[in-house]
Amino acid sequence: MNNWKKTTLGEVCNFRRGHDLPKYDMQEGMVPVSGSNGIIGYHDKQTNIEPCITIGRSGNVGTPYYYEKCWAHNTVLYIDDYKGNDPKFIYYFIKTLNLGNYSGGSAVPTLNRNHIHPIEVYFPIDIDEQKRIADVLSALDDKIEINNKINENLEAQAQAIFKQWFVDEVDKNWKEIELGNVIETKSGGTPSRNNKLYYINGTIDWVKSKELNASFIIDTEEKITNEALKKSSAKLLPKHSILIAMYGATVGEFAIIHKEMTCNQAICALIPNNQYPYSYLYMLIKNKKTELINMAVGSAQQNISQQLIKKILVLDCVNKIKEYHQLVKPMFENIINNKIESQNLSEIRDSLLPKLMSGEVRV
């Protein structure tokens, strides 16, 4: 451990406040503009040395982002001097520091570089060790990124076929019928928060509307117990159910569950069947998301209901739908396998990260 020393974050790298760039001043280009939540646009100039690491300064505070080049917006801090250290290692190192805890106490959290530069850190001084650690973590992230790109391509193919068959080249003999006439829909519930035992050591994945991700849901933030399921309006939903958010800011968001799960009352579940399988229902909702959002009513909070969702029109062409499902089913299976692999890789990365960054595990 002689190659590790106690120092301060400001001795390891130097942060600088980003630069203002209103939307109307952005010029067409390929340089990402980094805001506190990630990319907020593109520009034709950059503000940084390469590569660029930013952290949220205002709003979403402390989250690091890594770019080969970027324009650092004034809602972020960015590193303008790595002081001879490996940039990719610095990126992973910052992820372990929870810099959001150093934001001010105002209504809008704000991170001041003068408050984080003095933070004491335990840091490897050997640049080769820094690079070895960064290589291990980067390999995991690179594989996750490859999986994501493969999945985007597979879903784009399935969507293109759906659009060709069921939007652009609709047989004039096909009738339109209401969704509620051909599938079952369900909603969920929230077990009482007053009974903590409903959530401790739960084994049933419980989906909230903020988790709807326009993809497969592999795991959930919270799990509930069998007793919670019995004592609430939450219902067990079959594998491959399509979930749609009905209330508030997430209205119209959707996802598909890869195994049995349950959900809260802000979600409507479409239950697939042999005539209307999950692949068709998923692409149907993806294609009609804007329509769903436009259906929302209410002054204080925009909502849709199960009854409105049931009125969505679908095509009465069961044989063609079955043919579509057989064609794209392998694509969906590859997507779910990639998602599961990526989740496993993320868990490995997240477990290794603090151990590598503390010197507990050496490479």
N, C-alpha and C positions, 0 to 999 in steps of 0.2 A: 504493500500500500504506500510505499515511499513516493510513488508517482502521483499521488493525490494530495491536495493541499487545501487548507481552509482559506478562503478569500472572500471577496464580495462580487456581486453580479456586475457592478460597474467596472471591476478589474478584468472581467471575462469578456465583456462586450459593452458597447455604448449605444444607448437608445436615443432617438431623436423624434421629435413630434413631426407627424406627417404634414402634408401641404393641401391647402384648400383647392378644390376643383369642382365648381358647380356643374351640373349636368349640361348646361348650355355651352360650357367651355370645352367639353370633351370632344376631341377630334377623332375621326374614324381611324382606328388602328388596331393592333394586335396585343398591346400591352395591357394586362389586367389592372384595373383600379381596385386596390385593396381597401375595403372598409372594415368596420369592427366585426361584421358578420361574414367576411369573405369578399368575393368579387362583386362589385356593385356596378361595373361597366368596363369599357375598354377605351384606351387613349393611344395617341401616337408618340408619347414621350414617357420616359421613366424617371423616377426620382432617386434611384438607389444604386448602390454597388450591387454586383451580382454574385451570388443569389440574394434574394431579399426575404427577410423574416419580419413579419408585422405582428403586433398584438393589439387587441382592441383597447382604445384609450377612453372612449366615451360610449355609453350604452352597454354593448356586450363586451365586458371588460376582461382582459387578460388572456383571451384565447389566441394561441399562436397560429400563424399561417405561413407556409413556405412557398416561395415563387422563384423561378429562375430570374425573372425580372418583373417589376411592377411599378405603378405609381402609388405611393403610400398616401392615402387620403388623410385629411386632418382629424379624422375620428380614430386614427391609429398612432401608435409609436412604431418606429422601425429602427433596425440596427444599421448604423452607418459605419461601424468599425468592429470587426470580429477579433481584433487584437491578436492575430496569428492563430486563432483557434478554428476548428473545422465547423463551417456553417451548419451542415446537416446535424452534427452532434449538438450544436447550440440549440437548434430547433427542438430536438427531442428533450434536451436538458430543461428548456423552459417549460415544456409540457408538464414537468413534475413539480413546478414551483407554486402552482395555484396563485398566480399573480393577481387574480381577481380579488383576493382577500385584502389587497393593499389599496383598493379604491377608496376615494373619499366618502364621507357620509351624507352627501347631498342627495336630493331626490333623483337626479340622474348620476349614476356611478361614473366616476372619472379617475383615470390612472395617471399619476404624475411620475415622470421618469426620475425625479429627484427623490421619490419615495421608494423606488425599487433598486436604484443603483447601490444603496448601502446594504442590501440584503446579504447576509452571510451564507455562503455556499461551500460545499465540499466538491472539489473539481479536479479532474485528471489533467496534469500538465503535459503529458506525453501525447503529442498530436497523432501518433500512430495508433495509440489505444483509442483515442477519440474516434478515429476513422473506422476502426474495427467494430466498435460499438454501433456507430451510425450505420455501417454496412449491414449488420444483423437486423436492425429495426427497419431499415429501408427495404431489405429483401421481402419482409413481411408486407409492408405497405405497398410495394410494387406489385406483388401477387394479388393483393386485394383490388388494386386499381385495374389490373388486367381483367379480373373477374367482372368488375363493374362494367368495363367497356364491352366485354363479350355479352353480358346481359342486356346492355343497351341495344346492341346490334340484333340480338335474338328477338327482343320485344318489338323492335322496329320492323323486323320481318313479319312477325305475327300480326302487327297492326296494319301493315301494308296489304296483307292478304285479306284481312277483315274488311278494310275499306274498299278493296276491289270487289269482293264478293257481295258485301251487304250494304254498300253505300253507292258506289259508282255504277255497278252492273246488276242492279236489282231486277229480278224477273217480274214482269208486269202482272203475272198471275199470283204472286205472293201477296197475301193479305197482311195487314198490320193488326196486331191484337195487343191488349194491355198486359204488361209484365205480370201483374198480380193474378192473371188468369192462368199462367203457365208455371209459376214457381211459388214457393212459400217464402214469406219474409218474416223476420223476427227482430225484436229489439232486445235490449239487455237491462241491466240494473246495477246499482252500486250498493254492495253490502254495507251495513251501518259502520261508519267510521268510529263510532263509540265503542264497538267491540273489536279491540285490537287482535283478538284471537282469530278473527276472520282473515287476517292478512299475514299472521306470523306462521312461517313454515308452510305457506300455501304451495300447492302443486299445479293449480289450474291457471293457465295464462289468462289474464284479464286485460282486454284491450281498451284503451281510452282514445278518444277521437284525435288527440294530438299525435298519436302514434301511427296514424294512417299515412302511409308513405308512398302510395302509388306503386307498390311492389308487393312482394311476399313479406309477411310478418313472420319472423322466425322465433322471436322471443319477445316478452313484454317486460315493462318496467316493474309492474306489480303482479303478484300471483295471489289467488284466494284459495281458501280451503273448501272441501266438500260441504262442510257445515254452512259456510257462507253462501254457497250455491243454493242449498236447500232453503235457507232463511231469507232469500232475497228474490227479486225478479230477474236476476241474471240467469241466462239459459246456456246450456252447453251447445256450442255450434259445431257442425261437422266440418271436417277437413275440406279446404278449398272454398269455404263460404266467402262471399264478397261483402266487405264492410263499407258502409257509406256514412260519413259524418252528416248529421242533420241540423246542428245548431251552431250559431255564432261564427267566429272567425274561421273555423275549419270547415264550414258547410261545403259539401261537394267533394271533399277529399275522400279518397278511397284506398282500399288495399285488399289483399287476399291472404287468408291464413293457411299455413302449410300443414297444420295439424289441428286437432280439436282445441278450441279455446272458448272463452266467453267474452262479453263486452259490456260497456256501461249503457245507460239509457239514451245517450246522445248519438247512438249508432244504430243504423238499420242494417240487418244482415240479409243478403240474398242467398237462399239455399239452392245450390245447383242440383240438377237431376239429369237423368239419361237423355231427355229431349233437349234440355238447355244446360249444357255442361259449363264448368267454371271458365274455360277459355273464352267461350262466347260471351258469357256474362261480364267477365272482366273487361274485355275489349269494348263491349257495349257501353259500360259505365265510363270507361276512359274516353270513348268517343262522344259521350253525352255530358261530360263534366260541366261544360259551359251552360248547357241547357238546365242542368240541375241547379247551378248557382243562380241562374236567372229566375228559377221557380221560387226561390226563397222569398218569404214575406215576413213582415214585422217591422216596426219602427225602431225600437230600442235594440233588438237583436234579430238578425236575419235567420229564419228557420225554414226547413222543409220537413215533411212528415212522411211516415210510412205510406199513408194514403196517396200522397203525391207521387212517391217513388213507384208505387204499384201502377200508376197511370202511364208510366213511360211506355211508349209503343215499341214492340219488337216484331220481327218478321215471323210469320207462320210458315217456316220452311225447315222442318225438323231434319229431314234427310241431308240437306245442304249444311246445316249446323253441325250435324254429326260428322260429316265429311271434313269440315273445317277443324273440328276438335281432333280427329285422328291425324290430321296433317301437322297441327301446331303443338300437339301434346308433348312430343319429344323436346321441343324448344322450351316449353314451360318446365319440364323436368330438369333440363340442363340449367335453367335459371335458378331453380330452387337448390340444386346441388352446389352451384357456385355461391349462392347466398349463404348456405350452411358452412361451406369451406371458409368463406370470408369471415363469418362470425367466429369460427374456431381460431383462425389466424389472428383476429383482433384480440381475442381473449389471451392468446399466447403473448402477443406484443404487449398488451397492457399489464400482464403479470411480470414480464421481463423488464419493462421500462424502469420501474423504481429500483429493481435489483441491480441493473446495469449502471444506473445513474448514481447509485450510492457506493459502488465498488463491491457490493455483496457477491455479485457474479462477475467474473473476469473473462474476457475473450482475447 
